[in-house]
Amino acid sequence: MRGLGLSFCYIFVHNSFMNILQKIFTDYYEEIKYTLHPRKSEMENIDKMINCGDSSFGGALYSCPSCGNLKFVPFRCHSRFCPTCGNKYSMERSTTMSFKLIHVQHRHCVFIIDENLRDFFLKDRSLLNCLFHSVSSVVSRMFFKLNKSKNFTPGFIMVLHTFDRDLKWNPHIHCLISEGGYSNDGFWRHVKYFNYTYLRHSFRTALLNELESKLGTSFKKVKAKCYSEHKREICIWQCAQYISSGTCRID
């Protein structure tokens, strides 16, 4: 009976300290699992998040040698999906990336894909790597064209977002690009003008070619349709300009 009472105590304490996201997923757990049929990795992260901070899953007991007070700290799930652990990961990641930024002005660009292409990425998540490869090749090529003999190399950071603000599936790349680049001989060249027309067309070509190489000849009809009927669906947005000062935030 002591063990049973202890378990009830743990459950009561855990439920009383649940955040709003934990409560939502706990209340609709069966509906999510058996109606929406999420992927195995998604269910694993949901389970971790729901049980994050649950004392029944163990923890660490600390004691003050002076006053003898005890404090029990439950183990955390360390999942990026968890609002508590994920926020910690985000802050640590932001701090790490801030040390890699060059202290110059940066341009924030968003690379958006055709709506007809989204289902391909939803069915096969490995295709998301094509977005990184395409953006990287296009940005590097734009700077290379500025002076082919010097081979200017920019600094840029890419972050993948798989959903819009309305929580609909829409994979896109946020890219922070330095307004300039270093040459092979260490010379820095400032670049104020970005050719967004070139970026948009080159990104579309690079991405469609990447997808065709992965999906084979069956993708040719979709590729042709993107060129003919959706000329402006694959586009680039310039969101803002930043001057790196040692800190940045990645949401």
C-alpha positions as CSV (number, residue, x, y, z in Angstrom):
1,M,0.0,0.0,0.0
2,R,2.9,2.4,0.7
3,G,4.2,1.9,-2.9
4,L,0.7,2.5,-4.3
5,G,0.2,5.6,-2.2
6,L,3.6,6.9,-3.3
7,S,2.7,6.4,-6.9
8,F,-0.5,8.3,-6.5
9,C,1.5,11.1,-4.8
10,Y,3.9,11.2,-7.7
11,I,1.1,11.4,-10.3
12,F,-0.7,14.1,-8.3
13,V,2.5,16.2,-8.0
14,H,3.3,15.7,-11.7
15,N,-0.2,16.7,-12.9
16,S,-0.3,19.8,-10.7
17,F,3.0,21.1,-12.3
18,M,2.1,20.2,-16.0
19,N,2.4,23.0,-18.5
20,I,-0.4,23.7,-20.9
21,L,1.2,21.7,-23.8
22,Q,1.5,18.6,-21.6
23,K,-2.1,18.8,-20.5
24,I,-3.3,19.1,-24.1
25,F,-1.4,16.1,-25.3
26,T,-2.3,14.1,-22.2
27,D,-6.1,14.8,-22.7
28,Y,-6.0,14.0,-26.4
29,Y,-3.4,11.3,-26.3
30,E,-5.6,8.4,-27.6
31,E,-7.1,10.6,-30.4
32,I,-3.6,11.7,-31.5
33,K,-2.2,8.2,-31.5
34,Y,-5.1,6.2,-33.1
35,T,-6.7,8.8,-35.3
36,L,-3.8,11.0,-36.6
37,H,-1.4,8.0,-36.8
38,P,1.8,10.1,-36.2
39,R,5.2,8.7,-37.0
40,K,7.1,6.6,-34.4
41,S,9.6,9.3,-33.8
42,E,6.8,11.8,-33.2
43,M,5.1,9.6,-30.6
44,E,8.4,9.0,-28.9
45,N,8.9,12.8,-28.5
46,I,5.2,13.2,-27.3
47,D,5.7,10.5,-24.7
48,K,9.0,12.2,-23.5
49,M,7.4,15.6,-23.3
50,I,4.3,14.4,-21.4
51,N,6.5,12.6,-18.8
52,C,9.1,15.4,-18.5
53,G,9.6,16.2,-14.9
54,D,7.6,13.3,-13.7
55,S,9.1,12.2,-10.4
56,S,8.0,8.5,-10.9
57,F,10.7,8.3,-13.7
58,G,13.4,9.1,-11.3
59,G,15.5,12.1,-10.4
60,A,18.4,13.4,-8.3
61,L,18.3,14.1,-4.5
62,Y,20.5,16.9,-3.2
63,S,21.3,17.6,0.4
64,C,22.7,20.7,2.1
65,P,25.7,19.6,4.3
66,S,25.1,22.7,6.6
67,C,21.3,22.7,7.3
68,G,20.4,19.2,6.1
69,N,17.6,20.4,3.8
70,L,16.8,18.0,1.0
71,K,15.7,18.8,-2.6
72,F,14.5,16.3,-5.2
73,V,15.0,17.3,-8.8
74,P,13.2,15.1,-11.4
75,F,14.9,14.0,-14.6
76,R,14.1,15.9,-17.8
77,C,13.3,14.5,-21.2
78,H,15.9,16.5,-23.2
79,S,13.5,16.5,-26.2
80,R,13.5,19.6,-28.5
81,F,9.7,19.1,-28.8
82,C,9.3,19.8,-25.0
83,P,8.7,23.5,-24.3
84,T,11.0,23.4,-21.3
85,C,13.9,21.3,-22.6
86,G,13.4,22.7,-26.2
87,N,13.8,26.2,-25.0
88,K,17.1,25.3,-23.3
89,Y,18.3,23.6,-26.5
90,S,17.3,26.7,-28.5
91,M,19.2,29.1,-26.3
92,E,22.3,26.9,-26.2
93,R,22.1,26.5,-30.0
94,S,21.7,30.3,-30.5
95,T,24.8,30.9,-28.2
96,T,26.9,28.4,-30.1
97,M,25.9,29.9,-33.5
98,S,26.5,33.5,-32.4
99,F,30.2,32.7,-31.9
100,K,30.4,31.6,-35.6
101,L,28.9,34.8,-37.0
102,I,31.2,37.3,-38.6
103,H,30.9,40.8,-37.1
104,V,29.4,42.4,-40.3
105,Q,25.9,43.2,-41.6
106,H,23.8,40.2,-42.5
107,R,20.8,39.7,-44.8
108,H,17.9,37.4,-43.6
109,C,16.4,35.6,-46.6
110,V,13.6,33.0,-46.6
111,F,13.6,30.4,-49.4
112,I,10.0,29.2,-50.0
113,I,8.9,26.3,-52.3
114,D,6.0,25.6,-54.6
115,E,2.9,24.4,-52.8
116,N,2.7,21.4,-55.2
117,L,6.1,20.2,-53.9
118,R,5.2,20.1,-50.2
119,D,3.7,16.6,-50.3
120,F,6.9,15.1,-51.6
121,F,8.8,16.3,-48.5
122,L,5.9,15.2,-46.2
123,K,6.0,11.6,-47.6
124,D,9.9,11.4,-47.6
125,R,11.5,13.5,-44.9
126,S,15.0,12.7,-46.3
127,L,14.2,15.0,-49.2
128,L,14.5,17.9,-46.8
129,N,18.2,17.7,-47.3
130,C,17.7,18.9,-50.9
131,L,16.6,22.3,-49.5
132,F,19.9,22.7,-47.7
133,H,21.9,21.6,-50.7
134,S,20.0,23.9,-53.1
135,V,20.3,27.0,-50.9
136,S,24.0,26.4,-50.2
137,S,24.9,25.9,-53.8
138,V,22.9,29.0,-54.9
139,V,24.3,31.4,-52.3
140,S,27.9,30.2,-52.9
141,R,27.4,30.5,-56.7
142,M,26.1,34.1,-56.4
143,F,29.2,35.2,-54.5
144,F,31.5,33.3,-56.8
145,K,30.0,35.1,-59.8
146,L,31.1,38.5,-58.3
147,N,34.7,37.7,-58.9
148,K,35.6,34.2,-60.2
149,S,39.4,34.7,-59.9
150,K,39.2,35.7,-56.2
151,N,36.5,33.0,-55.3
152,F,34.7,35.0,-52.6
153,T,33.2,32.8,-49.9
154,P,30.3,34.2,-47.8
155,G,29.3,33.2,-44.3
156,F,25.7,31.9,-43.9
157,I,23.6,30.0,-41.5
158,M,20.6,27.9,-42.6
159,V,17.6,26.9,-40.4
160,L,14.8,24.6,-41.5
161,H,11.2,25.4,-40.6
162,T,8.7,22.7,-41.6
163,F,5.5,24.6,-40.6
164,D,3.9,28.0,-41.2
165,R,2.6,30.2,-38.4
166,D,-0.8,28.6,-39.1
167,L,0.8,25.2,-38.3
168,K,0.3,23.9,-41.8
169,W,3.0,21.8,-43.5
170,N,5.2,24.2,-45.4
171,P,9.0,23.4,-45.4
172,H,11.2,26.4,-46.0
173,I,14.7,27.6,-45.2
174,H,15.6,30.7,-43.2
175,C,19.1,31.8,-44.2
176,L,21.3,34.5,-42.6
177,I,23.8,35.6,-45.2
178,S,26.8,37.9,-44.6
179,E,26.9,41.0,-46.8
180,G,30.3,40.2,-48.1
181,G,32.8,37.4,-48.4
182,Y,36.4,36.5,-48.0
183,S,38.6,35.7,-51.0
184,N,41.3,33.0,-51.2
185,D,44.0,35.6,-50.3
186,G,42.1,36.8,-47.2
187,F,40.6,39.9,-48.8
188,W,37.1,41.0,-47.6
189,R,34.7,42.3,-50.2
190,H,31.5,44.0,-49.0
191,V,28.4,43.2,-51.0
192,K,25.4,45.6,-50.6
193,Y,23.3,44.5,-53.6
194,F,21.7,41.0,-53.6
195,N,20.3,39.8,-56.9
196,Y,17.0,38.3,-55.7
197,T,15.9,37.5,-59.2
198,Y,19.0,35.4,-59.7
199,L,18.5,33.8,-56.3
200,R,14.9,32.9,-57.0
201,H,15.5,31.4,-60.5
202,S,18.7,29.6,-59.4
203,F,17.1,28.2,-56.3
204,R,14.1,26.9,-58.3
205,T,16.4,25.2,-60.8
206,A,18.7,23.7,-58.2
207,L,15.9,22.4,-56.1
208,L,14.0,20.8,-59.0
209,N,17.1,19.2,-60.3
210,E,17.9,17.8,-56.9
211,L,14.4,16.4,-56.5
212,E,14.6,14.9,-60.0
213,S,17.9,13.1,-59.2
214,K,16.2,11.7,-56.0
215,L,12.8,10.8,-57.4
216,G,13.7,9.8,-61.0
217,T,11.9,10.3,-64.3
218,S,8.5,10.2,-62.6
219,F,9.2,13.7,-61.3
220,K,9.6,15.2,-64.7
221,K,6.0,16.1,-65.2
222,V,5.8,17.9,-61.9
223,K,9.1,19.7,-62.7
224,A,7.7,20.9,-66.0
225,K,4.5,22.1,-64.3
226,C,6.5,24.2,-61.8
227,Y,8.3,25.9,-64.7
228,S,5.2,26.6,-66.8
229,E,2.3,27.1,-64.4
230,H,3.9,28.2,-61.1
231,K,6.7,30.5,-62.2
232,R,6.6,32.6,-59.0
233,E,5.7,30.0,-56.5
234,I,9.3,29.3,-55.6
235,C,10.5,32.6,-54.3
236,I,12.9,34.4,-51.9
237,W,11.8,36.8,-49.2
238,Q,14.1,39.4,-47.7
239,C,12.9,39.7,-44.1
240,A,15.5,42.1,-42.6
241,Q,19.0,43.1,-42.2
242,Y,21.1,42.5,-39.1
243,I,24.5,43.5,-37.7
244,S,25.9,40.7,-35.7
245,S,26.9,41.7,-32.2
246,G,27.8,38.4,-30.7
247,T,24.2,37.3,-30.1
248,C,21.4,36.0,-32.2
249,R,18.1,34.1,-31.6
250,I,16.9,31.0,-33.4
251,D,13.3,30.2,-32.7
